[in-house]
Structure formats: structure tokens, C-alpha cells
Amino acid sequence: MPQGSRASRVGDQIRAELASLLTRDVHDPGIGFLTITQVKVSPDLQQARVYYTTIGDDKARRESARALGRATPFLRRQVGQRLQLKRVPELTFLFDEAIEKSDRIERILQELNTERAGRPDTGEAPGDDTTGPRNDDQ
């Protein structure tokens, strides 16, 4: 059995339960539009880092973090009841910046493509040197 397989399975179950709880049972308006992207559980199943993203600016992001902080005891209790684990991991919510970073990279690539499209095409392939002397003696 691969190392960490139980921790990853428990993490997937926690992610599914948290997503369900946040959409159906948590009625805090501060949470807003929130997506649980990943849950990493420690090998001893004592700690769970829950990564999330939100739609909105920094103010909405801070408000979502505060709302998650208020809801954490309820969420942990509910996860424990639903998954029936011997010991429920401590939940730590962290904003997932990977999505923002990939969006930034995507914007940069789009800007580069539009910049290339705006340049006049010379018709030459890179490295095609047709201005040099020709050797027709062969």
C-alpha cells in the first residue's frame, strides 16, 4: 500500500463533507462564494490543512477567512459525526494562492500572444538567413 494513501483518502472525504456543509448548513453571509480546493491531512491524521479560494477582492477574502474561523468548531464537530473517525483532525483553513498564480500566468501569456499578433509579420522563419551569399557552383 503506498505511503499516505489513508491520509489522502481521509482528506478527500473531509473535502467532500466540508463542501457539503458549507453549501447547506453554514448560513454565515461572510463566507460568500467559497470553493474547497484541497485538504492535506498529516500522516497521523491529527492535522488537516484545508485550502480554499473565494471570488472577490481582498476585503471579501478577509471576511471569508473570519467567517471560516467562526465556523471551524461547528465544521469540525460535523465532520467528526459524519465520518466517524476515532480522532477528528484539527482543521486549519488556508487561502489557496495557486489559483491566483495560475491566473496571473495565464494573463501574462495572453498579453504576450496579443503582442505577437500586433507585430508585423516579416514572412521569414527564425534562423532563415536569405540575405547571405549564395553558392550556385554545386
N, C-alpha and C positions, 0 to 999 in steps of 0.2 A: 504494500500500500504506500503511495507516495507521501512524503512528509508534508504535513499541513493540510491534508485533504479534509479532515474533520473540521478544522478551523475555517476553511473556505466554505464548506457546506453550511456550517452554523452561520457564517457571515451572510451567505445568500438567503438563508431563512430569515435572519434578522432584517435584512434589507427589504424583503417582501412584506414582512409584518409591519415594519415602520412605515412603508409606503401606504399600506392599507390603513393603518391607524391615523396617519397624518391627513389622509383624504376623507376619512369617515368619522373619526372620533375626536379629533382635536379641532376645536372651534375657535382658536385664537386667531384673530384677524391679522396679527403681526407676522404670522408665518408666511402669508402670501403664496405666490406660486413657487413651490419648492420641489426639487427633484432629488431623491437619494441616488447618488451615482455609484457608490461603492461602500462596502463595510469590510474593514480589515479587522479580524479577530486575532488576538495573540494566541500562540500555540497552547497556552494553559487555559484558554477560554475565560480569562479574568477581565480582559480589557477589549472593548470594541470601539474602533475609530470609525465614525460614520461620516462619510464625505457627501456633501450636498451642494447644489447650485440653486440660485434664485434668479428670477427675472426682475430687473430693476437696477437702480443706481446704488451707490454706496450706502445711502440712507436706508433703502429697503433691505439691503444686505445686513446692516447692523440691527435693524428691527427684527429680521428673521432670526438672527443669532440670539437676541434677547428672548424672543418667543420660544425658541428651542430650549434655551436654558430653563425657562419656566416650566416647559412641558416634559423635561427629561425624567423626573421621578415618575410621572404618570406613564410615560412611554416604557421605561424600564420595567415597571410593575406589570404592564400589559404584555410585554414581550415575554416575561417570565411565566405568566399564566398560560399564554398561547403555545409557547414552545416546550414547556415543561422541562426545563433544564435544572440540573441539580443546583447549580450556581449561575445566576444571571450576570453576564458581564456588565461592567461599568460602561455606560455609553458616553462617548466624547464626540461632540459634533464639531466638524471642521469644514470650512468652506473649501470646495474643490476648485482650485485655480487652474487646473489643467484645461478645462473647457475654455476659459478666458484666453489662456495662452494659445490654444489651437485656433481660436477665432482671430486672434491678432496675427498669427502666421498666415492664415487664410486671407486676411485683408491685405497684408503685405504682398502676397503672391498675386492677388487680383490687381493691385496697383502696378506691379511690375509688368503684368500681361497687358494692361491698358497702355502703359508707357511704351512697350514694344510695338503695340498696334498703332500708336500715334507716330512712330518714326517712319520716315520714307524708306521703302524697300529698295535696295540697290540692285537686287537681282543676282548678286553673287553669293555663293556658298562660302562659309567661313573657311579660310585657308586656300581658296581658289585664287591663284595669282595668275591672271591672264595678261598682265602688263609686262612681264619679263620677256627676254629674248627667246625666240622660237628656234628650234633646231630642226630644219626640214631635210637635212642631209641623210637621214636614216632611211 
